[in-house]
Amino acid sequence: MGVYLNGTLETKYADFMLSYFQGRNFISPLGGDLYQGISRTVSDPTYSEANRQLLLLRLMRDFRIDDSAALTVRVEPVYDLNARLLDFSFGVYLNFRQEWLLGNVGKRVRVGR
């Protein structure tokens, strides 16, 4: 079982998202290892964390390439409330609107006359 709460503040310079996660014996077959109550990397295969609490701050900024695409840069400090440890991740994502790309393909290819 897990609870995941988000609050977002969007500004013209960047977006800020504050998230809280609490999981009790939380095991998910899909997704990242961050929220898991068990570890796949610890040498003890019986290691588990019955109550996992995380506080995340995501700083996100989109850099427009054109109307259909953008690069999103994310910096995500994560604080583990139980272990009292601070960690972070950094990511760059390419986002595009598939409908726009498919729409332009149809306009570029002339059918008929």
PDB file as gemmi writes it, atoms N, CA and C in Angstrom:
CRYST1    1.000    1.000    1.000  90.00  90.00  90.00 P 1                      
ATOM      1  N   MET A   1       0.841  -1.165   0.000  1.00  0.00           N  
ATOM      2  CA  MET A   1       0.000   0.000   0.000  1.00  0.00           C  
ATOM      3  C   MET A   1       0.891   1.234   0.000  1.00  0.00           C  
ATOM      4  N   GLY A   2       0.496   2.261  -0.728  1.00  0.00           N  
ATOM      5  CA  GLY A   2       1.275   3.488  -0.770  1.00  0.00           C  
ATOM      6  C   GLY A   2       0.403   4.700  -1.022  1.00  0.00           C  
ATOM      7  N   VAL A   3       0.863   5.840  -0.540  1.00  0.00           N  
ATOM      8  CA  VAL A   3       0.205   7.121  -0.771  1.00  0.00           C  
ATOM      9  C   VAL A   3       1.232   8.045  -1.399  1.00  0.00           C  
ATOM     10  N   TYR A   4       0.818   8.724  -2.464  1.00  0.00           N  
ATOM     11  CA  TYR A   4       1.709   9.627  -3.180  1.00  0.00           C  
ATOM     12  C   TYR A   4       0.968  10.935  -3.412  1.00  0.00           C  
ATOM     13  N   LEU A   5       1.454  12.025  -2.830  1.00  0.00           N  
ATOM     14  CA  LEU A   5       0.801  13.327  -2.931  1.00  0.00           C  
ATOM     15  C   LEU A   5       1.722  14.305  -3.652  1.00  0.00           C  
ATOM     16  N   ASN A   6       1.131  15.143  -4.533  1.00  0.00           N  
ATOM     17  CA  ASN A   6       1.891  16.123  -5.304  1.00  0.00           C  
ATOM     18  C   ASN A   6       1.261  17.499  -5.175  1.00  0.00           C  
ATOM     19  N   GLY A   7       2.082  18.511  -5.179  1.00  0.00           N  
ATOM     20  CA  GLY A   7       1.647  19.895  -5.316  1.00  0.00           C  
ATOM     21  C   GLY A   7       2.607  20.587  -6.259  1.00  0.00           C  
ATOM     22  N   THR A   8       2.079  21.345  -7.230  1.00  0.00           N  
ATOM     23  CA  THR A   8       2.915  21.950  -8.261  1.00  0.00           C  
ATOM     24  C   THR A   8       2.719  23.457  -8.305  1.00  0.00           C  
ATOM     25  N   LEU A   9       3.811  24.165  -8.479  1.00  0.00           N  
ATOM     26  CA  LEU A   9       3.797  25.604  -8.697  1.00  0.00           C  
ATOM     27  C   LEU A   9       4.452  25.848 -10.049  1.00  0.00           C  
ATOM     28  N   GLU A  10       3.688  26.440 -10.977  1.00  0.00           N  
ATOM     29  CA  GLU A  10       4.216  26.724 -12.312  1.00  0.00           C  
ATOM     30  C   GLU A  10       4.523  28.211 -12.413  1.00  0.00           C  
ATOM     31  N   THR A  11       5.752  28.531 -12.823  1.00  0.00           N  
ATOM     32  CA  THR A  11       6.146  29.913 -13.036  1.00  0.00           C  
ATOM     33  C   THR A  11       6.657  30.057 -14.463  1.00  0.00           C  
ATOM     34  N   LYS A  12       6.939  31.278 -14.876  1.00  0.00           N  
ATOM     35  CA  LYS A  12       7.429  31.447 -16.245  1.00  0.00           C  
ATOM     36  C   LYS A  12       8.882  30.997 -16.390  1.00  0.00           C  
ATOM     37  N   TYR A  13       9.590  30.836 -15.274  1.00  0.00           N  
ATOM     38  CA  TYR A  13      10.988  30.412 -15.332  1.00  0.00           C  
ATOM     39  C   TYR A  13      11.168  28.915 -15.168  1.00  0.00           C  
ATOM     40  N   ALA A  14      10.366  28.300 -14.299  1.00  0.00           N  
ATOM     41  CA  ALA A  14      10.495  26.864 -14.036  1.00  0.00           C  
ATOM     42  C   ALA A  14       9.247  26.392 -13.300  1.00  0.00           C  
ATOM     43  N   ASP A  15       9.067  25.082 -13.248  1.00  0.00           N  
ATOM     44  CA  ASP A  15       7.982  24.480 -12.480  1.00  0.00           C  
ATOM     45  C   ASP A  15       8.596  23.782 -11.273  1.00  0.00           C  
ATOM     46  N   PHE A  16       7.903  23.864 -10.149  1.00  0.00           N  
ATOM     47  CA  PHE A  16       8.359  23.248  -8.910  1.00  0.00           C  
ATOM     48  C   PHE A  16       7.274  22.293  -8.430  1.00  0.00           C  
ATOM     49  N   MET A  17       7.664  21.062  -8.148  1.00  0.00           N  
ATOM     50  CA  MET A  17       6.714  20.075  -7.648  1.00  0.00           C  
ATOM     51  C   MET A  17       7.242  19.504  -6.337  1.00  0.00           C  
ATOM     52  N   LEU A  18       6.422  19.594  -5.304  1.00  0.00           N  
ATOM     53  CA  LEU A  18       6.751  18.999  -4.020  1.00  0.00           C  
ATOM     54  C   LEU A  18       5.917  17.741  -3.879  1.00  0.00           C  
ATOM     55  N   SER A  19       6.554  16.620  -3.584  1.00  0.00           N  
ATOM     56  CA  SER A  19       5.865  15.339  -3.496  1.00  0.00           C  
ATOM     57  C   SER A  19       6.201  14.654  -2.186  1.00  0.00           C  
ATOM     58  N   TYR A  20       5.230  13.912  -1.695  1.00  0.00           N  
ATOM     59  CA  TYR A  20       5.420  13.108  -0.487  1.00  0.00           C  
ATOM     60  C   TYR A  20       4.961  11.695  -0.807  1.00  0.00           C  
ATOM     61  N   PHE A  21       5.788  10.713  -0.446  1.00  0.00           N  
ATOM     62  CA  PHE A  21       5.440   9.314  -0.642  1.00  0.00           C  
ATOM     63  C   PHE A  21       5.571   8.586   0.683  1.00  0.00           C  
ATOM     64  N   GLN A  22       4.544   7.796   1.004  1.00  0.00           N  
ATOM     65  CA  GLN A  22       4.627   6.901   2.152  1.00  0.00           C  
ATOM     66  C   GLN A  22       4.121   5.542   1.706  1.00  0.00           C  
ATOM     67  N   GLY A  23       4.959   4.538   1.873  1.00  0.00           N  
ATOM     68  CA  GLY A  23       4.590   3.183   1.500  1.00  0.00           C  
ATOM     69  C   GLY A  23       4.771   2.234   2.664  1.00  0.00           C  
ATOM     70  N   ARG A  24       3.791   1.387   2.853  1.00  0.00           N  
ATOM     71  CA  ARG A  24       3.872   0.352   3.889  1.00  0.00           C  
ATOM     72  C   ARG A  24       3.965  -0.999   3.187  1.00  0.00           C  
ATOM     73  N   ASN A  25       5.138  -1.622   3.320  1.00  0.00           N  
ATOM     74  CA  ASN A  25       5.399  -2.889   2.620  1.00  0.00           C  
ATOM     75  C   ASN A  25       5.088  -2.748   1.131  1.00  0.00           C  
ATOM     76  N   PHE A  26       5.480  -1.632   0.549  1.00  0.00           N  
ATOM     77  CA  PHE A  26       5.147  -1.317  -0.845  1.00  0.00           C  
ATOM     78  C   PHE A  26       6.089  -2.051  -1.787  1.00  0.00           C  
ATOM     79  N   ILE A  27       5.511  -2.910  -2.604  1.00  0.00           N  
ATOM     80  CA  ILE A  27       6.260  -3.650  -3.619  1.00  0.00           C  
ATOM     81  C   ILE A  27       5.497  -3.511  -4.923  1.00  0.00           C  
ATOM     82  N   SER A  28       6.190  -2.994  -5.928  1.00  0.00           N  
ATOM     83  CA  SER A  28       5.576  -2.815  -7.235  1.00  0.00           C  
ATOM     84  C   SER A  28       6.395  -3.565  -8.272  1.00  0.00           C  
ATOM     85  N   PRO A  29       5.757  -4.391  -9.098  1.00  0.00           N  
ATOM     86  CA  PRO A  29       6.518  -5.136 -10.104  1.00  0.00           C  
ATOM     87  C   PRO A  29       7.029  -4.245 -11.231  1.00  0.00           C  
ATOM     88  N   LEU A  30       6.427  -3.066 -11.404  1.00  0.00           N  
ATOM     89  CA  LEU A  30       6.835  -2.144 -12.467  1.00  0.00           C  
ATOM     90  C   LEU A  30       7.282  -0.832 -11.832  1.00  0.00           C  
ATOM     91  N   GLY A  31       7.993  -0.032 -12.587  1.00  0.00           N  
ATOM     92  CA  GLY A  31       8.408   1.271 -12.094  1.00  0.00           C  
ATOM     93  C   GLY A  31       9.797   1.245 -11.497  1.00  0.00           C  
ATOM     94  N   GLY A  32      10.197   2.401 -10.992  1.00  0.00           N  
ATOM     95  CA  GLY A  32      11.534   2.555 -10.451  1.00  0.00           C  
ATOM     96  C   GLY A  32      11.688   1.955  -9.071  1.00  0.00           C  
ATOM     97  N   ASP A  33      12.936   1.823  -8.660  1.00  0.00           N  
ATOM     98  CA  ASP A  33      13.252   1.228  -7.363  1.00  0.00           C  
ATOM     99  C   ASP A  33      13.108   2.210  -6.206  1.00  0.00           C  
ATOM    100  N   LEU A  34      12.969   3.492  -6.488  1.00  0.00           N  
ATOM    101  CA  LEU A  34      12.948   4.505  -5.434  1.00  0.00           C  
ATOM    102  C   LEU A  34      11.851   4.263  -4.403  1.00  0.00           C  
ATOM    103  N   TYR A  35      10.676   3.845  -4.841  1.00  0.00           N  
ATOM    104  CA  TYR A  35       9.530   3.708  -3.943  1.00  0.00           C  
ATOM    105  C   TYR A  35       9.413   2.320  -3.312  1.00  0.00           C  
ATOM    106  N   GLN A  36      10.198   1.385  -3.765  1.00  0.00           N  
ATOM    107  CA  GLN A  36      10.090  -0.004  -3.327  1.00  0.00           C  
ATOM    108  C   GLN A  36      10.408  -0.168  -1.842  1.00  0.00           C  
ATOM    109  N   GLY A  37       9.691  -1.045  -1.187  1.00  0.00           N  
ATOM    110  CA  GLY A  37       9.969  -1.411   0.189  1.00  0.00           C  
ATOM    111  C   GLY A  37      10.980  -2.540   0.292  1.00  0.00           C  
ATOM    112  N   ILE A  38      11.405  -3.061  -0.859  1.00  0.00           N  
ATOM    113  CA  ILE A  38      12.440  -4.095  -0.896  1.00  0.00           C  
ATOM    114  C   ILE A  38      13.544  -3.607  -1.826  1.00  0.00           C  
ATOM    115  N   SER A  39      14.703  -4.187  -1.709  1.00  0.00           N  
ATOM    116  CA  SER A  39      15.819  -3.772  -2.542  1.00  0.00           C  
ATOM    117  C   SER A  39      16.252  -4.910  -3.458  1.00  0.00           C  
ATOM    118  N   ARG A  40      16.587  -4.559  -4.668  1.00  0.00           N  
ATOM    119  CA  ARG A  40      17.122  -5.544  -5.610  1.00  0.00           C  
ATOM    120  C   ARG A  40      18.640  -5.484  -5.661  1.00  0.00           C  
ATOM    121  N   THR A  41      19.237  -4.506  -4.953  1.00  0.00           N  
ATOM    122  CA  THR A  41      20.684  -4.331  -5.040  1.00  0.00           C  
ATOM    123  C   THR A  41      21.420  -4.681  -3.761  1.00  0.00           C  
ATOM    124  N   VAL A  42      20.731  -4.868  -2.655  1.00  0.00           N  
ATOM    125  CA  VAL A  42      21.378  -5.203  -1.392  1.00  0.00           C  
ATOM    126  C   VAL A  42      21.745  -6.678  -1.401  1.00  0.00           C  
ATOM    127  N   SER A  43      22.898  -6.999  -0.869  1.00  0.00           N  
ATOM    128  CA  SER A  43      23.360  -8.393  -0.909  1.00  0.00           C  
ATOM    129  C   SER A  43      22.470  -9.330  -0.097  1.00  0.00           C  
ATOM    130  N   ASP A  44      21.712  -8.808   0.868  1.00  0.00           N  
ATOM    131  CA  ASP A  44      20.787  -9.632   1.650  1.00  0.00           C  
ATOM    132  C   ASP A  44      19.427  -9.641   0.946  1.00  0.00           C  
ATOM    133  N   PRO A  45      19.035 -10.750   0.309  1.00  0.00           N  
ATOM    134  CA  PRO A  45      17.774 -10.791  -0.447  1.00  0.00           C  
ATOM    135  C   PRO A  45      16.530 -10.664   0.432  1.00  0.00           C  
ATOM    136  N   THR A  46      16.676 -10.776   1.741  1.00  0.00           N  
ATOM    137  CA  THR A  46      15.513 -10.645   2.631  1.00  0.00           C  
ATOM    138  C   THR A  46      15.341  -9.213   3.143  1.00  0.00           C  
ATOM    139  N   TYR A  47      16.214  -8.278   2.710  1.00  0.00           N  
ATOM    140  CA  TYR A  47      16.126  -6.891   3.177  1.00  0.00           C  
ATOM    141  C   TYR A  47      14.793  -6.280   2.751  1.00  0.00           C  
ATOM    142  N   SER A  48      14.128  -5.622   3.691  1.00  0.00           N  
ATOM    143  CA  SER A  48      12.899  -4.905   3.368  1.00  0.00           C  
ATOM    144  C   SER A  48      12.754  -3.706   4.301  1.00  0.00           C  
ATOM    145  N   GLU A  49      11.985  -2.763   3.865  1.00  0.00           N  
ATOM    146  CA  GLU A  49      11.702  -1.562   4.633  1.00  0.00           C  
ATOM    147  C   GLU A  49      10.184  -1.472   4.747  1.00  0.00           C  
ATOM    148  N   ALA A  50       9.654  -1.752   5.924  1.00  0.00           N  
ATOM    149  CA  ALA A  50       8.202  -1.833   6.105  1.00  0.00           C  
ATOM    150  C   ALA A  50       7.518  -0.489   5.904  1.00  0.00           C  
ATOM    151  N   ASN A  51       8.145   0.588   6.305  1.00  0.00           N  
ATOM    152  CA  ASN A  51       7.536   1.909   6.187  1.00  0.00           C  
ATOM    153  C   ASN A  51       8.538   2.837   5.508  1.00  0.00           C  
ATOM    154  N   ARG A  52       8.250   3.228   4.272  1.00  0.00           N  
ATOM    155  CA  ARG A  52       9.157   4.085   3.504  1.00  0.00           C  
ATOM    156  C   ARG A  52       8.512   5.451   3.343  1.00  0.00           C  
ATOM    157  N   GLN A  53       9.245   6.509   3.722  1.00  0.00           N  
ATOM    158  CA  GLN A  53       8.729   7.867   3.601  1.00  0.00           C  
ATOM    159  C   GLN A  53       9.752   8.726   2.863  1.00  0.00           C  
ATOM    160  N   LEU A  54       9.302   9.371   1.792  1.00  0.00           N  
ATOM    161  CA  LEU A  54      10.184  10.191   0.967  1.00  0.00           C  
ATOM    162  C   LEU A  54       9.567  11.568   0.750  1.00  0.00           C  
ATOM    163  N   LEU A  55      10.418  12.572   0.676  1.00  0.00           N  
ATOM    164  CA  LEU A  55      10.017  13.925   0.327  1.00  0.00           C  
ATOM    165  C   LEU A  55      10.837  14.316  -0.892  1.00  0.00           C  
ATOM    166  N   LEU A  56      10.166  14.698  -1.976  1.00  0.00           N  
ATOM    167  CA  LEU A  56      10.832  15.001  -3.233  1.00  0.00           C  
ATOM    168  C   LEU A  56      10.524  16.431  -3.651  1.00  0.00           C  
ATOM    169  N   LEU A  57      11.521  17.110  -4.198  1.00  0.00           N  
ATOM    170  CA  LEU A  57      11.325  18.418  -4.796  1.00  0.00           C  
ATOM    171  C   LEU A  57      11.810  18.320  -6.228  1.00  0.00           C  
ATOM    172  N   ARG A  58      10.914  18.549  -7.177  1.00  0.00           N  
ATOM    173  CA  ARG A  58      11.294  18.488  -8.583  1.00  0.00           C  
ATOM    174  C   ARG A  58      11.341  19.909  -9.129  1.00  0.00           C  
ATOM    175  N   LEU A  59      12.456  20.250  -9.738  1.00  0.00           N  
ATOM    176  CA  LEU A  59      12.599  21.517 -10.432  1.00  0.00           C  
ATOM    177  C   LEU A  59      12.652  21.178 -11.912  1.00  0.00           C  
ATOM    178  N   MET A  60      11.699  21.706 -12.686  1.00  0.00           N  
ATOM    179  CA  MET A  60      11.567  21.332 -14.098  1.00  0.00           C  
ATOM    180  C   MET A  60      11.533  22.578 -14.969  1.00  0.00           C  
ATOM    181  N   ARG A  61      12.190  22.485 -16.103  1.00  0.00           N  
ATOM    182  CA  ARG A  61      12.168  23.593 -17.055  1.00  0.00           C  
ATOM    183  C   ARG A  61      12.116  23.028 -18.459  1.00  0.00           C  
ATOM    184  N   ASP A  62      11.186  23.553 -19.260  1.00  0.00           N  
ATOM    185  CA  ASP A  62      11.069  23.163 -20.668  1.00  0.00           C  
ATOM    186  C   ASP A  62      11.815  24.165 -21.532  1.00  0.00           C  
ATOM    187  N   PHE A  63      12.566  23.648 -22.486  1.00  0.00           N  
ATOM    188  CA  PHE A  63      13.226  24.467 -23.492  1.00  0.00           C  
ATOM    189  C   PHE A  63      12.613  24.090 -24.832  1.00  0.00           C  
ATOM    190  N   ARG A  64      11.800  24.982 -25.380  1.00  0.00           N  
ATOM    191  CA  ARG A  64      11.070  24.716 -26.628  1.00  0.00           C  
ATOM    192  C   ARG A  64      12.024  24.585 -27.803  1.00  0.00           C  
ATOM    193  N   ILE A  65      11.814  23.536 -28.576  1.00  0.00           N  
ATOM    194  CA  ILE A  65      12.546  23.356 -29.827  1.00  0.00           C  
ATOM    195  C   ILE A  65      11.727  23.970 -30.950  1.00  0.00           C  
ATOM    196  N   ASP A  66      10.454  23.638 -30.988  1.00  0.00           N  
ATOM    197  CA  ASP A  66       9.466  24.268 -31.872  1.00  0.00           C  
ATOM    198  C   ASP A  66       8.090  23.989 -31.276  1.00  0.00           C  
ATOM    199  N   ASP A  67       7.020  24.155 -32.068  1.00  0.00           N  
ATOM    200  CA  ASP A  67       5.668  23.954 -31.542  1.00  0.00           C  
ATOM    201  C   ASP A  67       5.386  22.510 -31.148  1.00  0.00           C  
ATOM    202  N   SER A  68       6.163  21.584 -31.670  1.00  0.00           N  
ATOM    203  CA  SER A  68       5.866  20.178 -31.432  1.00  0.00           C  
ATOM    204  C   SER A  68       6.794  19.496 -30.437  1.00  0.00           C  
ATOM    205  N   ALA A  69       7.906  20.135 -30.071  1.00  0.00           N  
ATOM    206  CA  ALA A  69       8.886  19.429 -29.255  1.00  0.00           C  
ATOM    207  C   ALA A  69       9.551  20.361 -28.240  1.00  0.00           C  
ATOM    208  N   ALA A  70      10.012  19.751 -27.156  1.00  0.00           N  
ATOM    209  CA  ALA A  70      10.726  20.500 -26.123  1.00  0.00           C  
ATOM    210  C   ALA A  70      11.690  19.566 -25.394  1.00  0.00           C  
ATOM    211  N   LEU A  71      12.753  20.136 -24.903  1.00  0.00           N  
ATOM    212  CA  LEU A  71      13.649  19.426 -23.999  1.00  0.00           C  
ATOM    213  C   LEU A  71      13.241  19.813 -22.586  1.00  0.00           C  
ATOM    214  N   THR A  72      13.022  18.824 -21.734  1.00  0.00           N  
ATOM    215  CA  THR A  72      12.683  19.076 -20.341  1.00  0.00           C  
ATOM    216  C   THR A  72      13.876  18.687 -19.482  1.00  0.00           C  
ATOM    217  N   VAL A  73      14.318  19.611 -18.663  1.00  0.00           N  
ATOM    218  CA  VAL A  73      15.418  19.366 -17.734  1.00  0.00           C  
ATOM    219  C   VAL A  73      14.821  19.274 -16.339  1.00  0.00           C  
ATOM    220  N   ARG A  74      15.186  18.230 -15.608  1.00  0.00           N  
ATOM    221  CA  ARG A  74      14.660  18.020 -14.255  1.00  0.00           C  
ATOM    222  C   ARG A  74      15.802  17.755 -13.278  1.00  0.00           C  
ATOM    223  N   VAL A  75      15.746  18.447 -12.146  1.00  0.00           N  
ATOM    224  CA  VAL A  75      16.640  18.204 -11.017  1.00  0.00           C  
ATOM    225  C   VAL A  75      15.733  17.817  -9.861  1.00  0.00           C  
ATOM    226  N   GLU A  76      16.027  16.676  -9.230  1.00  0.00           N  
ATOM    227  CA  GLU A  76      15.116  16.125  -8.228  1.00  0.00           C  
ATOM    228  C   GLU A  76      15.863  15.730  -6.949  1.00  0.00           C  
ATOM    229  N   PRO A  77      15.973  16.636  -5.971  1.00  0.00           N  
ATOM    230  CA  PRO A  77      16.478  16.212  -4.671  1.00  0.00           C  
ATOM    231  C   PRO A  77      15.432  15.342  -3.969  1.00  0.00           C  
ATOM    232  N   VAL A  78      15.886  14.272  -3.328  1.00  0.00           N  
ATOM    233  CA  VAL A  78      15.000  13.345  -2.619  1.00  0.00           C  
ATOM    234  C   VAL A  78      15.530  13.188  -1.197  1.00  0.00           C  
ATOM    235  N   TYR A  79      14.644  13.363  -0.221  1.00  0.00           N  
ATOM    236  CA  TYR A  79      15.031  13.190   1.173  1.00  0.00           C  
ATOM    237  C   TYR A  79      14.287  11.997   1.742  1.00  0.00           C  
ATOM    238  N   ASP A  80      15.034  11.009   2.223  1.00  0.00           N  
ATOM    239  CA  ASP A  80      14.459   9.831   2.868  1.00  0.00           C  
ATOM    240  C   ASP A  80      14.255  10.181   4.341  1.00  0.00           C  
ATOM    241  N   LEU A  81      12.995  10.331   4.747  1.00  0.00           N  
ATOM    242  CA  LEU A  81      12.672  10.773   6.104  1.00  0.00           C  
ATOM    243  C   LEU A  81      13.072   9.753   7.167  1.00  0.00           C  
ATOM    244  N   ASN A  82      13.045   8.465   6.849  1.00  0.00           N  
ATOM    245  CA  ASN A  82      13.414   7.437   7.827  1.00  0.00           C  
ATOM    246  C   ASN A  82      14.922   7.340   8.000  1.00  0.00           C  
ATOM    247  N   ALA A  83      15.641   7.245   6.901  1.00  0.00           N  
ATOM    248  CA  ALA A  83      17.094   7.082   6.953  1.00  0.00           C  
ATOM    249  C   ALA A  83      17.814   8.414   7.141  1.00  0.00           C  
ATOM    250  N   ARG A  84      17.087   9.519   6.968  1.00  0.00           N  
ATOM    251  CA  ARG A  84      17.654  10.867   7.059  1.00  0.00           C  
ATOM    252  C   ARG A  84      18.823  11.030   6.092  1.00  0.00           C  
ATOM    253  N   LEU A  85      18.571  10.625   4.848  1.00  0.00           N  
ATOM    254  CA  LEU A  85      19.565  10.725   3.789  1.00  0.00           C  
ATOM    255  C   LEU A  85      19.030  11.591   2.660  1.00  0.00           C  
ATOM    256  N   LEU A  86      19.912  12.374   2.053  1.00  0.00           N  
ATOM    257  CA  LEU A  86      19.560  13.207   0.910  1.00  0.00           C  
ATOM    258  C   LEU A  86      20.221  12.632  -0.329  1.00  0.00           C  
ATOM    259  N   ASP A  87      19.460  12.504  -1.398  1.00  0.00           N  
ATOM    260  CA  ASP A  87      19.965  12.014  -2.671  1.00  0.00           C  
ATOM    261  C   ASP A  87      19.368  12.904  -3.749  1.00  0.00           C  
ATOM    262  N   PHE A  88      19.784  12.750  -4.987  1.00  0.00           N  
ATOM    263  CA  PHE A  88      19.179  13.518  -6.064  1.00  0.00           C  
ATOM    264  C   PHE A  88      19.341  12.773  -7.377  1.00  0.00           C  
ATOM    265  N   SER A  89      18.512  13.163  -8.314  1.00  0.00           N  
ATOM    266  CA  SER A  89      18.665  12.673  -9.676  1.00  0.00           C  
ATOM    267  C   SER A  89      18.540  13.852 -10.624  1.00  0.00           C  
ATOM    268  N   PHE A  90      19.066  13.667 -11.806  1.00  0.00           N  
ATOM    269  CA  PHE A  90      19.063  14.698 -12.830  1.00  0.00           C  
ATOM    270  C   PHE A  90      18.674  14.028 -14.136  1.00  0.00           C  
ATOM    271  N   GLY A  91      17.785  14.648 -14.892  1.00  0.00           N  
ATOM    272  CA  GLY A  91      17.356  14.041 -16.150  1.00  0.00           C  
ATOM    273  C   GLY A  91      17.080  15.067 -17.225  1.00  0.00           C  
ATOM    274  N   VAL A  92      17.264  14.647 -18.462  1.00  0.00           N  
ATOM    275  CA  VAL A  92      16.921  15.448 -19.634  1.00  0.00           C  
ATOM    276  C   VAL A  92      16.017  14.586 -20.495  1.00  0.00           C  
ATOM    277  N   TYR A  93      14.845  15.120 -20.849  1.00  0.00           N  
ATOM    278  CA  TYR A  93      13.843  14.362 -21.584  1.00  0.00           C  
ATOM    279  C   TYR A  93      13.463  15.112 -22.853  1.00  0.00           C  
ATOM    280  N   LEU A  94      13.249  14.377 -23.927  1.00  0.00           N  
ATOM    281  CA  LEU A  94      12.729  14.946 -25.166  1.00  0.00           C  
ATOM    282  C   LEU A  94      11.244  14.647 -25.213  1.00  0.00           C  
ATOM    283  N   ASN A  95      10.431  15.692 -25.235  1.00  0.00           N  
ATOM    284  CA  ASN A  95       8.972  15.550 -25.289  1.00  0.00           C  
ATOM    285  C   ASN A  95       8.476  16.082 -26.615  1.00  0.00           C  
ATOM    286  N   PHE A  96       7.559  15.347 -27.222  1.00  0.00           N  
ATOM    287  CA  PHE A  96       6.962  15.836 -28.459  1.00  0.00           C  
ATOM    288  C   PHE A  96       5.510  15.430 -28.519  1.00  0.00           C  
ATOM    289  N   ARG A  97       4.757  16.187 -29.308  1.00  0.00           N  
ATOM    290  CA  ARG A  97       3.338  15.903 -29.499  1.00  0.00           C  
ATOM    291  C   ARG A  97       3.192  15.044 -30.745  1.00  0.00           C  
ATOM    292  N   GLN A  98       2.833  13.807 -30.545  1.00  0.00           N  
ATOM    293  CA  GLN A  98       2.744  12.854 -31.646  1.00  0.00           C  
ATOM    294  C   GLN A  98       1.678  13.267 -32.657  1.00  0.00           C  
ATOM    295  N   GLU A  99       0.567  13.831 -32.196  1.00  0.00           N  
ATOM    296  CA  GLU A  99      -0.505  14.232 -33.112  1.00  0.00           C  
ATOM    297  C   GLU A  99      -0.004  15.268 -34.111  1.00  0.00           C  
ATOM    298  N   TRP A 100       0.816  16.205 -33.650  1.00  0.00           N  
ATOM    299  CA  TRP A 100       1.342  17.230 -34.547  1.00  0.00           C  
ATOM    300  C   TRP A 100       2.249  16.609 -35.593  1.00  0.00           C  
ATOM    301  N   LEU A 101       3.120  15.686 -35.162  1.00  0.00           N  
ATOM    302  CA  LEU A 101       4.032  15.047 -36.109  1.00  0.00           C  
ATOM    303  C   LEU A 101       3.270  14.243 -37.153  1.00  0.00           C  
ATOM    304  N   LEU A 102       2.266  13.510 -36.735  1.00  0.00           N  
ATOM    305  CA  LEU A 102       1.478  12.732 -37.686  1.00  0.00           C  
ATOM    306  C   LEU A 102       0.677  13.645 -38.605  1.00  0.00           C  
ATOM    307  N   GLY A 103       0.214  14.767 -38.080  1.00  0.00           N  
ATOM    308  CA  GLY A 103      -0.524  15.730 -38.901  1.00  0.00           C  
ATOM    309  C   GLY A 103       0.340  16.330 -39.983  1.00  0.00           C  
ATOM    310  N   ASN A 104       1.597  16.644 -39.668  1.00  0.00           N  
ATOM    311  CA  ASN A 104       2.503  17.203 -40.657  1.00  0.00           C  
ATOM    312  C   ASN A 104       2.910  16.185 -41.701  1.00  0.00           C  
ATOM    313  N   VAL A 105       3.005  14.929 -41.336  1.00  0.00           N  
ATOM    314  CA  VAL A 105       3.358  13.888 -42.307  1.00  0.00           C  
ATOM    315  C   VAL A 105       2.289  13.836 -43.386  1.00  0.00           C  
ATOM    316  N   GLY A 106       1.037  13.909 -42.973  1.00  0.00           N  
ATOM    317  CA  GLY A 106      -0.067  13.883 -43.932  1.00  0.00           C  
ATOM    318  C   GLY A 106      -0.048  15.072 -44.858  1.00  0.00           C  
ATOM    319  N   LYS A 107       0.375  16.235 -44.387  1.00  0.00           N  
ATOM    320  CA  LYS A 107       0.423  17.434 -45.210  1.00  0.00           C  
ATOM    321  C   LYS A 107       1.604  17.414 -46.166  1.00  0.00           C  
ATOM    322  N   ARG A 108       2.680  16.766 -45.805  1.00  0.00           N  
ATOM    323  CA  ARG A 108       3.873  16.737 -46.664  1.00  0.00           C  
ATOM    324  C   ARG A 108       3.713  15.759 -47.829  1.00  0.00           C  
ATOM    325  N   VAL A 109       2.961  14.724 -47.633  1.00  0.00           N  
ATOM    326  CA  VAL A 109       2.789  13.723 -48.667  1.00  0.00           C  
ATOM    327  C   VAL A 109       1.539  14.069 -49.471  1.00  0.00           C  
ATOM    328  N   ARG A 110       1.733  14.321 -50.755  1.00  0.00           N  
ATOM    329  CA  ARG A 110       0.587  14.652 -51.606  1.00  0.00           C  
ATOM    330  C   ARG A 110      -0.013  13.368 -52.161  1.00  0.00           C  
ATOM    331  N   VAL A 111      -1.306  13.257 -51.984  1.00  0.00           N  
ATOM    332  CA  VAL A 111      -2.012  12.094 -52.484  1.00  0.00           C  
ATOM    333  C   VAL A 111      -2.930  12.587 -53.612  1.00  0.00           C  
ATOM    334  N   GLY A 112      -2.939  11.861 -54.699  1.00  0.00           N  
ATOM    335  CA  GLY A 112      -3.809  12.263 -55.813  1.00  0.00           C  
ATOM    336  C   GLY A 112      -3.082  13.191 -56.755  1.00  0.00           C  
ATOM    337  N   ARG A 113      -3.764  14.236 -57.195  1.00  0.00           N  
ATOM    338  CA  ARG A 113      -3.229  15.124 -58.222  1.00  0.00           C  
ATOM    339  C   ARG A 113      -1.993  15.770 -57.766  1.00  0.00           C  
TER     340      ARG A 113                                                      
END                                                                             
